[in-house]
Amino acid sequence: MMRGMGRAGALAEDKTVRPSSQSLRGAASMLAPHWPLLVLASISILLFAAVNLARPLVVQQAIDQGIIGGDRGALVTTAVVFFGLSIGVYVFQALSVYTTALAGQYFLRDLRVRVFAHMQKLSLRFFDGESSGRMISRMTNDMVVVGDLINNGFLMVVQSVLLLVGTVIILFILSPRLSLVTLSVVPPLLVATWLFRLFSARAYDRVRDRIAEVMVHMQETFSGMPVVQAFARERYNAERFGEINEGNYTANVDTVKISAVYIPFVELLGGLGVALILYYGGIGVIDDEVTLGTVAAFIFYLDFIFQPIQRLSQVYDTIQAATAALNKIFALLDEPPDQQESPDAKPLIQPVRGEVTFDDVTFAYGETPVLEDVDITITAGQRVAVVGATGAGKSTMAKLLMRFYEPGKGRVLIDGQDLRDLRARDLRAALIMVPQEGFLFTGTIRDNILFGRPDATEKELVAACRELGIDDFIQSLPEAYDTLVSFRGSRLSGGEKQLVSIARAFVADPAILVLDEATSSLDPETEGIVDAAIRRLLRGRTSIVIAHRLSTAEHADRILLLDHGRLVEDGSHDELVARDGHYAALHRQWRTGTQPASDPADGN
């Protein structure tokens, strides 16, 4: 008998994982629209099991009536019926595989869309506490595991259970005494299979750990190749890789050893089962208790006992891994967004003037407030620089205005309207943020510039870039506006990426701009080009600039100085210098170079 080992243990969990109520409800609700396909899959699985279970009975009749009874007509009939049942097995197996896989793909398609859409609604507070790798894992690894269960595991479980239960019932109908003899090999098979699953799970855990070590070492070596070669560490790295790879080899050999014991043992049990059937069945034939055809049918049915037990063992780990994955996915879907649009959300009054108000705002990421009792109004069209030491709350103030976070106390308003009462699409149309590092998506320069306003015409696009003074730069690229950029714009310099980001904001044409000092990480020559584009971008708009350099603050209409989350000074550059307060002291230190005015890596 040929026994397939499959991937038993490859995805084992240390503990039994049970599906949570929300994952069961969620999966059921997403499968419900595909109920006709599921019904067809269920019917095809039942018919597959039925025709498969019937084939040994046909063999029994062929032997008893055709061969022993000498009835040629019975032989012809049973041969035709057996072949017809074999066709049925093929058809219903193909149909069950196709329908379950199709239902699984529908489910995964809908689940991916639902998860992706939900993740885009979550606030930055959530993403601050989760790594991007973990989130991507939900969309990739966890989906693959769930898909493996739906496409293969579900079908294997249902078919195996039906075949196993059906076989036991038929055996006891044919001969209770011979059934007990046949089933005597099942307990040692169950014990052997349980031990195999246990030891193979541990062995595959070690394999995964060793593979991870190999991958980490390779990634670190290749990523840090300049350092490796600069310090002549090639030989050491090769020796270290050899040690790690030896551990991987040993772990894989352990899995081979386990399989080398288990698979032949199952074959041995199968041989023992056939021997018992031949002996006790033969005695039964001699004593006229059973027919020779019945003995032959028992030998056929023995395989229907062994295969389902092995398959159920193999799919157990897949079920555990998929259950854990589903729990994680639906726990993510149950994560509520911090900012939800009110059912009574109002449109932003048009035209947007651009007045910004922080009304007694307090905010904390944890227990300690990052902003405390901030109370300011920025008039429409005013250019405001926000300065302060690292952790003073500058970036947090911008994030509250963008409504990435909600204030713990107080309100943030645009033109007198609370952000929480506004429609999200109106807020995003009126307010744009240009980050310190220009972020570009994979695609063309045109795609990236039109990201905030996809309906802009080619004429508007080119006119905007010419007005910003960057059309010449774009035309100098290999394919001009159709030049492809890779993820994060790695083919462009920092200044070029920032120019594209500025063009993106300009085409979107917002009333209010928030800039996280878009020139702080550039060289002087590039900074001058980008700064000229920014000055054109800011014309006629309310702007709030997170100023890491006091040179930026000098040109602002108004300067807000934050210290430990509180607004301590407010005025123009000349006014604050004349006041000879904290800003004046910072400015003197910056001019003399004795102390940096702020940390470019300021996260707050």
ABEGO torsion letter per residue (X at the ends): XBBBAEABGAABBABBBBBBAAAAAAAAAAAAAAAAAAAAAAAAAAAAAAAAAAAAAAAAAAAAAAAAAGBAAAAAAAAAAAAAAAAAAAAAAAAAAAAAAAAAAAAAAAAAAAAAAAAAABBAAAAAABBAAAAAAAABAAAAAAAAAAAAAAAAAAAAAAAAAAAAAAAAAABAAAAAAAAAAAAAAAAAAAAAAAAAAAAAAAAAAAAAAAAAAAAAAAAAAAAAAAAGAAAAAAAAAAAAAAAAAAAAAAAAAAAAAAAAAAAAAAAAAAAAAAAAAAAAAAAGABBAAAAAAAAAAAAAAAAAAAAAAAAAAAAAAAAAAAAAAAAAAABBBABBBBAABBBBBOBBAGBBBBBGBBBBABABBABBGBBBBBBBGBBBBBBEBBGAGAAAAAAAAAGABBBABEBBBBGGBBAAABBAAAAAAABBBBBABBBBBBEBAAAAAAAABAABBAAAAAAAAAAAGAAAAAAABAAEAABBBBBGGAABBAAAAAAAAAAAAAAAGBABBBBBGAAAABBAAAAAAAAAAAAAAABGBBBBBBBABAAAAAABABBBBBBGGBBABBEBAAAAAAAGBAAAAAAAAAAAGABBABBAABAX
